[in-house]
Amino acid sequence: MRRTLATIAIIAPIAVLLIGFRDTQAVPAFARKYALTCGACHTTPPRLNETGYRFRAAGFRWPEAIGSKEHGRFDIFDYMSARLQVRYSLNHSKIDSTTRTSDEFKLQAFELYPFIGSFGKYFSADTKVTFGPDGAPSIENAYLKASVGNAKRFFSTRVGIFHPYDGYGGSDSPATISRPFIQTIPANLNGTTFFTTWGFDQLGWETGFDYKRTSIRATLLNGLVLSKEDDSFKVSAAQGGALTARSVAPRSNTSDFQLFVNHIINAEGGGVSLHYYHGNLSLPNNNTSTFFVNKFDRVAVYGSYPVIKHLHVFGGLQRGRDHLPTREGFTSEGGFIEASVPIKRLAALGVRYDWFDPAREKPDDELKGLTAYINAWFYSQFRVVAEYQHRNTRRGVAADQKDDSFQIRFIYIK
């Protein structure tokens, strides 16, 4: 089975290369409004270059245009976009002599951007609703933002539902499908803590300041809520009102807090980022109906740089602190390093190594993974991204779990 996965992982990138690439457009709403191509704002989409990062930071306008009246006739189609994702996945898992294999072809998601862009002299908005094959639609973005200042320095504030943070370089959206382990795997000593630094689009209020190549964001967030589904606990973002699941645990009256700092070193995605998150979440005590409040912290540092013309290096380190019902603390730790090689304009091959220890106090529980990918854009708004990942999970005195997966997504955005 691993031989089959490896064969697919080799053939898929070659097939993509044989198709060939064409010049692509930016997010269609922005392409229509500003007559841009992807290369104006991206290195390998969705990763941003300095121009794209500052465009987003200023509220989907050029920073020098803050405070200026919008020119031209208002056209609602310049503020709307949609994206369709189809996925094929093949997975193989092995524990000792026991193996399990599955494959699936499915509609991954239909994503609608009802309104995204700048309006007036200072305001902008971003809305994104995702429709999946399972469950109700999810709101990933629904916020209003105001930006005041000039191209050299400006203040901004936004309120509503938004992604955890807007990174740059190593902390930006990855060119492949999966995110690093440190962003997607929760700390776990004798039970999951549920929280991850990516994946929860919360209700919050953020205030930021940009000065030349440095940006600072301080955010108060509504946090997460613990609910129960089919006798299992699950956690979701507290997005407010009817969008928040019914909690089965007492809610903390304290907001979560986040600080994010980006500094641009190189215009083509080189930079450093600092992320700090302090949160509160009620967790089940030994999977019972009693609960305790876990006050947790995460600190991460990211870095990236285009070392040479055809080699871009990314990396990150994260350390976390969580608490048990006894109020004792435990530590999680992990990191990743990634190398990306451009193969054509806006397309790249890459490989990433991940390591994560969900509890330093617990021996032999580390996860390690190697991910290889190709990210290609062609035929205007069509993207193909293929990924092969091998993951090894240590399980104490039990046999390690080895997981091999291949996934390819076909994405069309209009």
Secondary structure, DSSP 8 states (H G I E B T S, - for coil): -HHHHHHHHHHHHHHHHHH----BBSSHHHHHHH--BGGGTBSSTTSB-HHHHHHHHTTSS-GGGTTS---S---GGGG-EEEEEEEEEEEEEEETTEEEEEEEEEEEEEEEESSEEEETTTEEEEEEEEE-SSSS-EEEEEEEEEEEE-SSEEEEEEEEEE-S----GGGS--SSSS--HHHHS--BSSSB----SSS--EEEEEEEEEETTEEEEEEEE--EEEEEETTEEEEEE--SGGGS---SS---SS-EEEEEEEEEEETTTEEEEEEEEEEEEEEESTTSS-EEEEEEEEEEEEEEEEEETTEEEEEEEEEEEEE-TTS-EEEEEEEEEEEEEEEETTEEEEEEEEEEES-TTSSS--EEEEEEEEEEEETBTEEEEEEEEEEEEEETTEEEEEEEEEEEEEEEE-
